[in-house]
Amino acid sequence: MSTVANSGTKPGRRRRPFWQRALPWFAGLLLVAGLVAAIQAWAYHPAKKAQVFSKAPVKDVSGTPKSVKLDPAVKSLARDFILSAVARKDLRHAYSIVGPELTQGQTLKQWMTGNIAVVPYPAQDIDVAPFRVDYSYPRSALIEVMLLPKAKAKIRPTDFYFGAKKVGTGAKAHWIVTSWVPHASPMVPTQAG
């Protein structure tokens, strides 16, 4: 007859791991903590009084000016800008109609080199340039300009955002170009090399 040494546990019962024995205690503790939190929230935070709104008209404090019809001077400015700065034809004139956002601190001498913050497009290849007004306010405007090439030109049509703002007051007020940004993002190669 063989004898088996008793290891201190009853035959047929295995000892459970600590986390399994502690789980019911942890769940009970979590339930009590939740009940305490709910009672505290209810007891110390009584319902807020209902807000009473005025019957006075709403005052707009957003600071957005009222839209206006696009000033014809903006269309003329866009045409001058495209034929001078974008086409790199009359950079001296272009320097006089752009704002500091585009000159980026360049002097007229630096600007005249043609290395400027304006995306170029060959003016001789433009057939038409329709535009759409994104917004027009008394002192700022943003339009989308589509440069469509002639049929035989070897360049793709491209659309740009053209931004302008009015500077000065009274008789000295005039529009300047503040941005010229391509609408489409540049093409990214899909494979190395």
GIJO-V919669 format. One record per pair of residues at least 12 apart in sequence whose ideal C-beta (glycine too) atoms are under 10 Angstrom apart, sorted by the first residue. I is the first residue (numbers start at 0). J is the second residue. If there is no record, write none. Layout:
BEGIN
i->(I | I)
j->(J | J)
END
This chain:
BEGIN
i->(63 | 63 | 64 | 64 | 64 | 64 | 64 | 64 | 65 | 65 | 66 | 66 | 66 | 66 | 66 | 67 | 67 | 67 | 67 | 67 | 67 | 68 | 68 | 69 | 69 | 69 | 69 | 69 | 69 | 69 | 69 | 70 | 70 | 70 | 70 | 70 | 70 | 70 | 70 | 72 | 72 | 72 | 72 | 72 | 72 | 73 | 73 | 73 | 73 | 73 | 73 | 73 | 73 | 73 | 73 | 73 | 73 | 73 | 73 | 74 | 74 | 74 | 74 | 74 | 74 | 74 | 75 | 76 | 76 | 76 | 76 | 76 | 76 | 76 | 76 | 76 | 77 | 77 | 77 | 77 | 77 | 77 | 77 | 77 | 77 | 77 | 77 | 78 | 78 | 78 | 79 | 79 | 79 | 79 | 79 | 80 | 80 | 80 | 80 | 80 | 80 | 80 | 80 | 80 | 80 | 80 | 80 | 81 | 81 | 81 | 81 | 81 | 81 | 81 | 81 | 81 | 81 | 81 | 82 | 82 | 82 | 83 | 83 | 83 | 83 | 83 | 84 | 84 | 84 | 84 | 84 | 84 | 84 | 84 | 84 | 84 | 84 | 84 | 85 | 85 | 85 | 85 | 85 | 85 | 85 | 85 | 85 | 85 | 85 | 85 | 86 | 86 | 86 | 86 | 86 | 86 | 86 | 86 | 87 | 87 | 87 | 87 | 87 | 87 | 87 | 88 | 88 | 90 | 90 | 90 | 90 | 90 | 90 | 90 | 91 | 91 | 91 | 93 | 93 | 93 | 93 | 93 | 94 | 94 | 94 | 94 | 94 | 94 | 95 | 95 | 96 | 96 | 96 | 96 | 96 | 97 | 97 | 97 | 97 | 97 | 97 | 97 | 97 | 97 | 97 | 98 | 98 | 98 | 98 | 98 | 98 | 98 | 98 | 98 | 99 | 99 | 100 | 100 | 100 | 100 | 100 | 100 | 100 | 100 | 101 | 101 | 101 | 101 | 101 | 101 | 101 | 101 | 101 | 102 | 102 | 102 | 103 | 103 | 116 | 116 | 117 | 117 | 117 | 117 | 118 | 118 | 118 | 118 | 118 | 119 | 120 | 120 | 120 | 120 | 120 | 120 | 120 | 120 | 120 | 121 | 121 | 121 | 121 | 121 | 122 | 123 | 123 | 123 | 124 | 124 | 124 | 124 | 124 | 124 | 124 | 124 | 125 | 125 | 125 | 125 | 125 | 125 | 125 | 126 | 126 | 126 | 126 | 126 | 126 | 126 | 126 | 127 | 127 | 127 | 127 | 127 | 127 | 128 | 128 | 128 | 128 | 128 | 128 | 128 | 129 | 129 | 129 | 129 | 129 | 129 | 130 | 130 | 130 | 130 | 130 | 130 | 130 | 130 | 131 | 131 | 131 | 131 | 133 | 133 | 133 | 134 | 135 | 136 | 136 | 137 | 138 | 138 | 138 | 138 | 138 | 138 | 139 | 139 | 139 | 139 | 139 | 139 | 140 | 140 | 140 | 140 | 140 | 140 | 140 | 141 | 141 | 141 | 141 | 141 | 141 | 141 | 141 | 142 | 142 | 142 | 142 | 142 | 143 | 143 | 143 | 143 | 143 | 144 | 144 | 144 | 144 | 144 | 144 | 144 | 145 | 145 | 145 | 145 | 146 | 146 | 155 | 157 | 157 | 157 | 158 | 158 | 158 | 159 | 159 | 159 | 159 | 159 | 159 | 160 | 160 | 160 | 160 | 160 | 161 | 161 | 161 | 161 | 161 | 162 | 162 | 162 | 162 | 162 | 162 | 163 | 163 | 163 | 163 | 164 | 164 | 164)
j->(134 | 136 | 134 | 135 | 136 | 137 | 138 | 139 | 136 | 137 | 132 | 134 | 135 | 136 | 137 | 134 | 135 | 136 | 137 | 138 | 140 | 132 | 135 | 130 | 132 | 134 | 135 | 136 | 140 | 142 | 163 | 135 | 136 | 137 | 138 | 140 | 163 | 165 | 174 | 140 | 163 | 165 | 172 | 173 | 174 | 130 | 132 | 135 | 139 | 140 | 141 | 142 | 161 | 162 | 163 | 164 | 165 | 174 | 176 | 130 | 132 | 140 | 142 | 144 | 161 | 163 | 174 | 96 | 97 | 140 | 161 | 163 | 173 | 174 | 175 | 176 | 128 | 130 | 140 | 142 | 144 | 159 | 161 | 163 | 174 | 176 | 179 | 128 | 130 | 144 | 92 | 93 | 95 | 96 | 176 | 92 | 93 | 96 | 97 | 101 | 117 | 144 | 161 | 163 | 175 | 176 | 179 | 93 | 117 | 120 | 122 | 125 | 128 | 144 | 146 | 159 | 161 | 179 | 122 | 125 | 128 | 95 | 96 | 97 | 117 | 122 | 96 | 97 | 101 | 110 | 113 | 115 | 116 | 117 | 118 | 119 | 176 | 179 | 117 | 118 | 119 | 120 | 121 | 122 | 125 | 144 | 146 | 159 | 161 | 179 | 117 | 119 | 120 | 121 | 122 | 123 | 124 | 125 | 113 | 115 | 117 | 119 | 120 | 121 | 122 | 122 | 123 | 107 | 110 | 111 | 112 | 113 | 115 | 117 | 107 | 110 | 111 | 110 | 111 | 115 | 117 | 176 | 106 | 107 | 109 | 110 | 111 | 115 | 107 | 175 | 163 | 173 | 174 | 175 | 176 | 110 | 115 | 116 | 117 | 163 | 175 | 176 | 177 | 178 | 179 | 162 | 163 | 164 | 166 | 174 | 175 | 176 | 177 | 178 | 175 | 177 | 116 | 162 | 164 | 175 | 176 | 177 | 178 | 179 | 115 | 116 | 117 | 162 | 175 | 176 | 177 | 178 | 179 | 115 | 116 | 117 | 115 | 116 | 178 | 179 | 159 | 176 | 178 | 179 | 157 | 159 | 179 | 180 | 181 | 179 | 144 | 146 | 148 | 154 | 156 | 157 | 159 | 179 | 181 | 146 | 148 | 152 | 153 | 154 | 146 | 148 | 149 | 152 | 146 | 147 | 148 | 149 | 151 | 152 | 153 | 154 | 146 | 147 | 148 | 149 | 152 | 154 | 156 | 146 | 147 | 148 | 149 | 150 | 151 | 152 | 156 | 145 | 146 | 147 | 148 | 149 | 156 | 144 | 145 | 146 | 147 | 156 | 158 | 159 | 143 | 144 | 145 | 146 | 147 | 158 | 142 | 143 | 144 | 145 | 146 | 158 | 159 | 161 | 143 | 144 | 145 | 158 | 160 | 161 | 162 | 162 | 163 | 164 | 165 | 165 | 163 | 164 | 165 | 166 | 172 | 174 | 162 | 163 | 164 | 165 | 174 | 177 | 161 | 162 | 163 | 164 | 165 | 174 | 177 | 160 | 161 | 162 | 163 | 164 | 177 | 178 | 180 | 159 | 160 | 161 | 162 | 163 | 158 | 159 | 160 | 161 | 182 | 157 | 158 | 159 | 160 | 161 | 179 | 182 | 157 | 158 | 159 | 182 | 158 | 159 | 183 | 181 | 182 | 183 | 181 | 182 | 183 | 178 | 179 | 180 | 181 | 182 | 183 | 178 | 179 | 180 | 181 | 182 | 176 | 177 | 178 | 179 | 180 | 175 | 176 | 177 | 178 | 179 | 180 | 175 | 176 | 177 | 178 | 176 | 177 | 178)
END
